[in-house]
């Protein structure tokens, strides 16, 4: 029954839908692939929780006694989430970024999960519910997600499309199993090097928050084929001039750095600091925003760590709406305006995390086995990118449909409109 229903439903679905989905068929056996298609359709059509049973109910399979086969698809079936991520990235690149550098967003999020059977959970600061003056702890799973930051033609803005997401187990989880604990930056380094192998010859530009402003990690990414990273920089960071060239016959070890430079915090109030006013096309929900900047190259150094050449950018708001902040970039040739325009795109990662919670049911799944847990959340995040690809295929050649309301004058499509179109 399941096989015949799947063949019938896939035959009735349009080509713009099946054309995207069939790229993943080689990753699954012929016996499992029909169940995969049904589960994807059920996940798209489910209005609330994204459990396996919710997907079966919306497909009209609530009375089928072989419901366990769909659970085993996540908990036992042999297929690779990593290879699925590679296929998804190739689809995104072919559709939106066929050439040029890849701008990637890197960020982690906490999925609130409790229960004794959720073995990889830990206690973390909840970045969504915490603020500078209010600290919120949450029990759950930490996920590190890598997203492609790309302009979507019909949305007229940059979207963050997830394609590779990894579970970062807690330190307690690794200690109980006698495993070496891998930090968030260890996972990030591994994921970025994997993407670099998948896309040989493509320059990678990564934007991340201050959690990834780590000298050792940034230096590692400059080895071999360098990966450009743009992130926040502490205002009290120890910056130095580059090491002077050695004189002929000079004895002793080569110097790692030159003279100490003033801190960025001191430059803010220095009357001799020459601020330049620039206009940015986009700035956190605003357009044509004016800010004042000053930028220079330096070496960031800390005892016991390798020196890191970087370009820093100090940003000041002439309107006084935000406090002065600093960014760093490991590519010294990028201009300050380019660095700012890349970094502003990082906010789209937060938008995507909110969209998948509100409309794709992240944090509502109820798997207990380790393998099912490791597969389900990355699949739901990847579903955001699948919906974007399918809506793009659907809207080729004609104007997208936008939902209107008396209280919301919306002119451009958002993810909700893309999801409604696919449904």
C-alpha distance (Angstrom), angle and dihedral (degrees) to the residues before:
residue distance angle dihedral
X1 . . .
X2 3.80 . .
X3 3.80 92.6 .
X4 3.79 94.5 47.6
X5 3.81 92.4 45.8
X6 3.79 90.5 49.8
X7 3.81 93.4 49.8
X8 3.80 90.3 48.3
X9 3.80 95.0 47.6
X10 3.80 93.8 45.8
X11 3.81 90.3 49.8
X12 3.81 89.6 54.6
X13 3.80 95.1 48.2
X14 3.84 117.8 93.7
X15 3.78 122.8 -104.4
X16 3.81 93.5 -115.4
X17 3.82 86.3 63.9
X18 3.80 101.5 40.5
X19 3.81 91.8 40.3
X20 3.80 89.9 67.1
X21 3.80 96.5 38.9
X22 3.80 97.5 48.3
X23 3.84 91.0 64.9
X24 3.81 87.1 76.5
X25 3.82 95.3 51.4
X26 3.86 95.6 95.0
X27 3.83 89.5 61.5
X28 3.82 92.6 65.0
X29 3.77 135.7 55.5
X30 3.80 119.5 -107.2
X31 3.80 89.4 -109.1
X32 3.81 94.6 52.9
X33 3.82 100.5 38.6
X34 3.85 96.3 78.2
X35 3.82 89.6 54.6
X36 3.81 90.6 49.1
X37 3.80 91.5 54.7
X38 3.78 92.7 49.2
X39 3.79 92.3 48.0
X40 3.82 91.9 50.8
X41 3.81 91.9 49.8
X42 3.80 90.5 46.6
X43 3.82 91.7 49.8
X44 3.80 90.4 51.5
X45 3.80 94.4 48.4
X46 3.81 98.6 41.9
X47 3.82 109.3 107.5
X48 3.81 98.2 -158.9
X49 3.79 133.7 7.1
X50 3.80 118.1 25.0
X51 3.78 98.1 -139.0
X52 3.79 122.1 137.6
X53 3.82 90.3 -112.8
X54 3.82 91.4 52.2
X55 3.81 89.5 53.6
X56 3.80 91.0 49.5
X57 3.80 92.7 48.8
X58 3.79 93.8 52.7
X59 3.82 88.8 50.4
X60 3.80 92.3 51.8
X61 3.81 93.9 -111.5
X62 3.81 97.7 118.7
X63 3.82 91.1 115.5
X64 3.79 97.5 47.3
X65 3.84 109.2 112.5
X66 3.82 92.8 -151.7
X67 3.78 94.5 72.2
X68 3.81 90.1 124.6
X69 3.81 90.9 73.9
X70 3.81 89.4 69.5
X71 3.80 92.2 50.5
X72 3.80 90.2 50.3
X73 3.81 89.3 53.3
X74 3.80 87.1 71.2
X75 3.80 101.7 30.8
X76 3.83 103.8 38.7
X77 3.80 115.3 5.2
X78 3.80 115.9 111.8
X79 3.79 110.9 -117.0
X80 3.79 133.8 120.5
X81 3.79 122.5 -114.0
X82 3.81 88.2 -167.7
X83 3.81 92.4 58.3
X84 3.80 89.9 46.4
X85 3.82 87.7 54.8
X86 3.79 90.2 52.7
X87 3.80 92.4 51.3
X88 3.81 90.6 48.3
X89 3.81 92.3 49.9
X90 3.81 91.3 49.8
X91 3.81 89.9 51.8
X92 3.81 91.6 50.2
X93 3.80 93.1 47.5
X94 3.80 93.9 47.0
X95 3.82 91.0 49.8
X96 3.80 103.8 38.4
X97 3.85 111.5 10.2
X98 3.81 109.7 29.1
X99 3.82 92.5 158.9
X100 3.78 142.0 8.7
X101 3.81 130.6 47.0
X102 3.80 122.0 -26.0
X103 3.79 114.9 -125.1
X104 3.80 108.6 -153.9
X105 3.78 130.5 -173.0
X106 3.81 118.8 -146.5
X107 3.79 122.1 -165.1
X108 3.79 142.3 137.0
X109 3.78 130.1 -133.4
X110 3.79 136.2 -170.9
X111 3.80 120.2 -121.9
X112 3.78 107.2 -157.3
X113 3.80 108.4 -128.5
X114 3.80 130.1 155.3
X115 3.77 133.8 -177.3
X116 3.79 137.1 90.9
X117 3.81 93.3 -98.5
X118 3.83 93.5 60.0
X119 3.79 92.4 87.5
X120 3.83 100.8 173.2
X121 3.80 95.1 55.7
X122 3.78 124.6 116.1
X123 3.81 141.6 174.4
X124 3.80 111.6 -91.7
X125 3.77 141.1 163.9
X126 3.78 106.1 -94.2
X127 3.84 104.9 -130.1
X128 3.82 93.4 -167.4
X129 3.79 96.9 54.1
X130 3.82 99.3 31.4
X131 3.79 128.1 83.3
X132 3.80 136.7 -178.2
X133 3.79 90.8 -83.0
X134 3.79 100.8 30.3
X135 3.82 123.0 59.8
X136 3.82 118.1 -161.1
X137 3.80 123.2 -174.3
X138 3.78 121.5 -157.5
X139 3.79 135.3 -169.4
X140 3.75 110.4 -136.1
X141 3.77 150.3 86.6
X142 3.78 123.8 -51.2
X143 3.80 115.8 -138.8
X144 3.78 125.9 -169.2
X145 3.79 112.0 -154.2
X146 3.78 131.1 -167.4
X147 3.81 114.2 -157.4
X148 3.78 134.4 -174.5
X149 3.81 110.9 -123.8
X150 3.78 104.5 -149.4
X151 3.81 137.5 152.5
X152 3.82 111.7 -107.1
X153 3.84 107.3 -145.5
X154 3.80 98.2 -146.4
X155 3.82 93.7 41.8
X156 3.84 93.1 48.6
X157 3.79 91.5 -142.4
X158 3.79 142.5 76.3
X159 3.80 118.1 -84.6
X160 3.80 128.0 -166.4
X161 3.81 107.4 -130.5
X162 3.84 114.1 -167.6
X163 3.79 116.5 -139.0
X164 3.82 106.9 153.7
X165 3.80 123.6 38.5
X166 3.80 127.3 169.1
X167 3.79 132.7 -168.9
X168 3.81 112.0 -122.0
X169 3.83 105.2 -155.4
X170 3.78 119.5 -146.6
X171 3.79 121.9 -101.3
X172 3.81 90.3 -112.6
X173 3.82 90.1 55.7
X174 3.81 92.0 54.0
X175 3.81 94.5 43.6
X176 3.81 92.0 52.5
X177 3.80 89.8 54.1
X178 3.79 96.4 42.3
X179 3.79 93.5 -113.9
X180 3.77 128.1 142.1
X181 3.79 108.9 -106.2
X182 3.79 116.3 -118.6
X183 3.78 116.4 -152.8
X184 3.77 125.6 -139.4
X185 3.81 91.3 -98.0
X186 3.83 90.9 49.8
X187 3.80 89.5 57.1
X188 3.80 91.4 44.1
X189 3.81 92.1 52.4
X190 3.79 91.7 50.4
X191 3.81 93.5 48.0
X192 3.80 93.4 49.1
X193 3.79 92.7 49.4
X194 3.81 89.6 50.6
X195 3.81 90.7 53.7
X196 3.79 89.5 47.2
X197 3.82 89.5 56.3
X198 3.79 90.3 48.2
X199 3.82 92.5 51.9
X200 3.81 107.6 38.4
X201 3.77 113.3 -172.9
X202 3.82 94.8 18.2
X203 3.79 117.5 116.0
X204 3.81 113.8 -126.8
X205 3.82 120.8 -145.1
X206 3.81 112.7 -174.0
X207 3.80 125.1 -165.9
X208 3.80 118.0 -164.2
X209 3.80 141.1 156.0
X210 3.80 128.3 -100.1
X211 3.83 93.3 -79.1
X212 3.81 87.1 78.5
X213 3.82 96.6 49.4
X214 3.82 89.8 108.0
X215 3.81 118.2 139.8
X216 3.81 96.2 -147.4
X217 3.80 93.8 48.0
X218 3.79 93.8 45.6
X219 3.80 91.1 48.2
X220 3.81 92.0 51.1
X221 3.80 90.5 55.3
X222 3.81 90.4 56.1
X223 3.81 92.3 61.2
X224 3.80 118.4 100.0
X225 3.80 108.7 -11.8
X226 3.82 100.5 9.8
X227 3.80 122.7 -128.3
X228 3.80 115.6 -148.9
X229 3.80 114.1 -130.5
X230 3.80 126.5 -168.7
X231 3.79 117.6 -169.4
X232 3.78 142.6 136.5
X233 3.80 121.0 -69.6
X234 3.78 128.2 -149.8
X235 3.79 114.0 -109.7
X236 3.81 89.6 -133.9
X237 3.82 95.8 49.3
X238 3.81 115.0 141.5
X239 3.81 104.0 -112.0
X240 3.79 125.7 -178.7
X241 3.78 141.5 -178.6
X242 3.81 115.1 -100.2
X243 3.79 114.9 -85.8
X244 3.83 111.8 -87.4
X245 3.78 118.6 -113.7
X246 3.79 115.4 -93.8
X247 3.75 117.6 -105.9
X248 3.79 119.1 -124.3
X249 3.82 109.6 -82.5
X250 3.80 93.7 7.5
X251 3.81 112.9 159.4
X252 3.81 129.7 -140.7
X253 3.77 134.9 38.6
X254 3.81 119.0 -35.9
X255 3.78 113.9 -98.5
X256 3.79 116.8 -108.1
X257 3.79 97.0 -156.7
X258 3.77 143.0 11.0
X259 3.78 130.5 -131.9
X260 3.80 121.4 -28.2
X261 3.80 114.6 -97.8
X262 3.81 126.2 -145.7
X263 3.79 113.8 -89.4
X264 3.78 118.5 -101.8
X265 3.80 89.0 -117.5
X266 3.80 90.0 61.7
X267 3.81 91.7 50.2
X268 3.80 91.5 59.3
X269 3.81 93.3 69.8
X270 3.81 97.4 29.1
X271 3.85 108.1 115.9
X272 3.81 89.7 -149.7
X273 3.80 93.4 61.2
X274 3.80 107.6 113.0
X275 3.80 108.1 -141.2
X276 3.78 119.9 -161.6
X277 3.80 120.2 -152.3
X278 3.83 114.1 -138.4
X279 3.79 133.6 175.2
X280 3.81 119.0 -131.6
X281 3.79 122.1 -156.5
X282 3.81 92.6 -140.5
X283 3.79 131.1 20.0
X284 3.83 120.1 169.2
X285 3.78 98.1 -49.0
X286 3.81 95.1 -27.4
X287 3.79 130.6 98.3
X288 3.81 129.7 -144.5
X289 3.79 91.3 12.1
X290 3.79 118.9 178.3
X291 3.80 119.6 -140.3
X292 3.79 134.5 164.6
X293 3.78 119.9 -123.0
X294 3.77 142.0 178.4
X295 3.80 122.4 -170.3
X296 3.78 141.2 -178.4
X297 3.80 141.3 156.0
X298 3.79 122.7 -105.0
X299 3.79 144.5 150.9
X300 3.81 118.6 -100.4
X301 3.79 109.9 -149.6
X302 3.79 138.7 175.9
X303 3.81 126.9 175.1
X304 3.79 112.3 -88.4
X305 3.80 94.3 15.0
X306 3.80 130.2 94.8
X307 3.82 116.9 -99.1
X308 3.79 113.2 -102.1
X309 3.83 120.0 -149.8
X310 3.79 110.2 -148.0
X311 3.76 146.5 156.3
X312 3.80 114.5 -120.8
X313 3.78 125.7 -158.9
X314 3.79 122.2 -162.1
X315 3.82 113.2 -156.2
X316 3.81 125.2 -159.5
X317 3.79 127.1 -179.0
X318 3.83 113.7 -135.2
X319 3.81 88.0 -160.4
X320 3.81 92.3 54.0
X321 3.81 94.9 -130.1
X322 3.82 95.2 128.8
X323 3.78 133.9 27.2
X324 3.78 121.1 -104.8
X325 3.80 112.2 -86.5
X326 3.78 139.2 177.9
X327 3.80 135.0 -134.4
X328 3.77 131.6 -164.3
X329 3.79 129.9 -151.6
X330 3.79 125.5 -169.1
X331 3.82 91.4 -151.3
X332 3.79 105.7 80.1
X333 3.82 92.2 -167.5
X334 3.81 96.9 62.8
X335 3.80 113.3 100.8
X336 3.83 119.6 -120.9
X337 3.82 91.5 -112.4
X338 3.81 91.2 52.4
X339 3.80 90.0 50.4
X340 3.80 91.5 51.7
X341 3.80 93.6 46.8
X342 3.80 91.2 50.9
X343 3.79 94.3 46.7
X344 3.80 95.1 48.7
X345 3.82 87.6 61.8
X346 3.82 88.6 66.8
X347 3.80 89.9 82.0
X348 3.81 88.5 71.1
X349 3.81 88.8 71.4
X350 3.79 89.7 64.2
X351 3.81 89.3 48.3
X352 3.81 90.9 53.5
X353 3.80 92.8 48.8
X354 3.80 88.9 52.5
X355 3.83 93.0 47.0
X356 3.80 94.6 51.4
X357 3.80 90.8 49.3
X358 3.80 93.7 47.4
X359 3.82 100.5 39.7
X360 3.82 110.1 15.4
X361 3.79 100.2 44.7
X362 3.81 102.3 -115.7
X363 3.84 107.6 171.4
X364 3.83 91.6 26.1
X365 3.82 98.0 82.6
X366 3.81 116.4 104.2
X367 3.82 107.7 -159.7
X368 3.80 116.0 145.9
X369 3.81 105.4 -174.7
X370 3.80 115.7 91.2
X371 3.80 94.7 -124.6
X372 3.81 94.3 48.8
X373 3.81 90.7 48.9
X374 3.81 91.4 49.9
X375 3.81 90.6 51.7
X376 3.79 106.0 39.0
X377 3.81 103.9 60.4
X378 3.85 94.1 45.7
X379 3.81 87.5 48.9
X380 3.81 92.3 53.0
X381 3.80 91.2 47.8
X382 3.81 89.2 48.6
X383 3.80 88.1 50.9
X384 3.82 87.4 68.1
X385 3.82 88.9 61.3
X386 3.81 92.3 43.8
X387 3.80 91.0 53.8
X388 3.82 89.6 49.6
X389 3.82 91.5 51.2
X390 3.80 93.4 46.4
X391 3.79 93.3 47.7
X392 3.80 88.8 49.3
X393 3.81 90.4 54.1
X394 3.79 90.9 45.4
X395 3.82 94.6 50.6
X396 3.79 96.5 48.0
X397 3.78 108.6 129.9
X398 3.80 100.0 7.7
X399 3.78 141.1 60.8
X400 3.82 117.3 -83.0
X401 3.76 120.2 -113.1
X402 3.82 115.3 -111.6
X403 3.79 124.2 -164.5
X404 3.79 113.4 -126.9
X405 3.79 132.8 -160.2
X406 3.78 134.8 -179.4
X407 3.82 90.2 -117.1
X408 3.82 96.9 42.5
X409 3.79 120.5 54.2
X410 3.79 99.7 -163.9
X411 3.80 121.0 171.9
X412 3.81 102.9 170.4
X413 3.82 126.6 57.0
X414 3.79 119.9 -106.7
X415 3.79 130.6 -167.4
X416 3.80 90.6 -83.1
X417 3.81 89.4 60.4
X418 3.80 92.0 47.2
X419 3.81 90.9 50.7
X420 3.82 91.7 47.5
X421 3.81 90.4 50.7
X422 3.81 92.7 50.9
X423 3.80 91.3 47.3
